[in-house]
Amino acid sequence: MTETATGPRRARPRDPRRLLHAVVASPPVRIADGVELLRGGLTRTMNVLLIDDPDGPGVVVFDSGEQGMAPAILEAGRARGGISRVVLGHGDTDHRGGAPAIAAAGEGRIGVWCHPDALPFAEGDGGREYWRPELLPTPVRRFHAAMHHVWDGGRVQITGTVRGGDRVAGFEVVELPGHAPGLIALWRASDRLALVSDAFYMTDMWGRPQDPALPVRAYNHDTEQARASLRALAALDPRTIVPGHLGPLRGVDLRERLERAADAPVD
């Protein structure tokens, strides 16, 4: 309670929903024209993008992070006129995680889209169909076995699909499969901005920061295809890249950094 000129004033109670949102995600920050980045998870390594939608009110959500981020994503979307749709970079657990709750909150008004090749996994077991966890060190395997249940919101109904060359909120869809079937990036040539989901990793298997690297074999559908896709991304010569975890990366040397990552051995 505080004193004012007219007497004591009670402090306004804090909204518990906002406190929860602050735990699972940071407030969105603008990283480029019409694009905001919402970082989530306790270590703030899960990336969700909110993109102004020129074809309708509100924003397109690219990737949906872990399931606990859904309320923060919905709140950020409402502050920007609502969410028109969710587009998944691929169907893995930590990228489809918030999508079921977001779609449910929209009561049929918010569709979830992905590449056709990602659809069976977004609607299925979230990548578990092709993962090889036995390739991971035992402590990492046990840690991830628990964390995927934290990250994953479960199967999500896909209502539409996108392919290479399609347009999403002013971006071109680029196909970068390998880490996951149907993995896509969003590319905007006007400012050389690439939103690339998990085309490469910037965290190691414990979630610690690292230089750009190909995802590990245990989680790749096809490692050599992922290598080719990373070279294709490098050939776009991006100036800003937002991966699925950590980042963004900026600079004129990104092509060389991606090419080095594509050439490097993979665990």
Secondary structure in CASP SS format (residue, H / E / C, confidence):
PFRMAT SS
TARGET T0000
AUTHOR 0000-0000-0000
METHOD secondary structure of the structure
MODEL  1
M C 1.00
T E 1.00
E E 1.00
T E 1.00
A C 1.00
T C 1.00
G E 1.00
P E 1.00
R E 1.00
R C 1.00
A C 1.00
R C 1.00
P C 1.00
R C 1.00
D C 1.00
P H 1.00
R H 1.00
R H 1.00
L H 1.00
L H 1.00
H H 1.00
A H 1.00
V H 1.00
V H 1.00
A E 1.00
S C 1.00
P C 1.00
P C 1.00
V E 1.00
R E 1.00
I E 1.00
A E 1.00
D C 1.00
G C 1.00
V E 1.00
E E 1.00
L E 1.00
L E 1.00
R E 1.00
G E 1.00
G C 1.00
L C 1.00
T C 1.00
R C 1.00
T C 1.00
M E 1.00
N E 1.00
V E 1.00
L E 1.00
L E 1.00
I E 1.00
D E 1.00
D C 1.00
P C 1.00
D C 1.00
G C 1.00
P C 1.00
G C 1.00
V E 1.00
V E 1.00
V E 1.00
F E 1.00
D C 1.00
S C 1.00
G C 1.00
E C 1.00
Q H 1.00
G H 1.00
M H 1.00
A H 1.00
P H 1.00
A H 1.00
I H 1.00
L H 1.00
E H 1.00
A H 1.00
G H 1.00
R H 1.00
A C 1.00
R C 1.00
G C 1.00
G C 1.00
I E 1.00
S E 1.00
R E 1.00
V E 1.00
V E 1.00
L C 1.00
G C 1.00
H C 1.00
G C 1.00
D C 1.00
T H 1.00
D H 1.00
H H 1.00
R H 1.00
G C 1.00
G C 1.00
A H 1.00
P H 1.00
A H 1.00
I H 1.00
A H 1.00
A H 1.00
A H 1.00
G H 1.00
E C 1.00
G C 1.00
R C 1.00
I C 1.00
G E 1.00
V E 1.00
W E 1.00
C E 1.00
H C 1.00
P H 1.00
D H 1.00
A H 1.00
L H 1.00
P H 1.00
F H 1.00
A H 1.00
E C 1.00
G C 1.00
D C 1.00
G C 1.00
G C 1.00
R C 1.00
E C 1.00
Y C 1.00
W C 1.00
R C 1.00
P H 1.00
E H 1.00
L H 1.00
L C 1.00
P C 1.00
T H 1.00
P H 1.00
V H 1.00
R H 1.00
R H 1.00
F H 1.00
H H 1.00
A H 1.00
A H 1.00
M H 1.00
H H 1.00
H H 1.00
V H 1.00
W H 1.00
D C 1.00
G C 1.00
G C 1.00
R C 1.00
V C 1.00
Q C 1.00
I C 1.00
T C 1.00
G E 1.00
T E 1.00
V C 1.00
R C 1.00
G C 1.00
G C 1.00
D C 1.00
R E 1.00
V E 1.00
A C 1.00
G C 1.00
F E 1.00
E E 1.00
V E 1.00
V E 1.00
E E 1.00
L C 1.00
P C 1.00
G C 1.00
H C 1.00
A C 1.00
P C 1.00
G C 1.00
L C 1.00
I E 1.00
A E 1.00
L E 1.00
W E 1.00
R E 1.00
A C 1.00
S C 1.00
D C 1.00
R C 1.00
L E 1.00
A E 1.00
L E 1.00
V E 1.00
S E 1.00
D C 1.00
A C 1.00
F C 1.00
Y E 1.00
M E 1.00
T E 1.00
D C 1.00
M C 1.00
W C 1.00
G C 1.00
R C 1.00
P E 1.00
Q E 1.00
D E 1.00
P E 1.00
A E 1.00
L C 1.00
P C 1.00
V C 1.00
R H 1.00
A H 1.00
Y H 1.00
N C 1.00
H C 1.00
D C 1.00
T H 1.00
E H 1.00
Q H 1.00
A H 1.00
R H 1.00
A H 1.00
S H 1.00
L H 1.00
R H 1.00
A H 1.00
L H 1.00
A H 1.00
A H 1.00
L C 1.00
D C 1.00
P C 1.00
R C 1.00
T E 1.00
I E 1.00
V E 1.00
P E 1.00
G C 1.00
H E 1.00
L C 1.00
G C 1.00
P C 1.00
L E 1.00
R E 1.00
G C 1.00
V C 1.00
D C 1.00
L H 1.00
R H 1.00
E H 1.00
R H 1.00
L H 1.00
E H 1.00
R H 1.00
A H 1.00
A H 1.00
D H 1.00
A C 1.00
P C 1.00
V C 1.00
D C 1.00
END
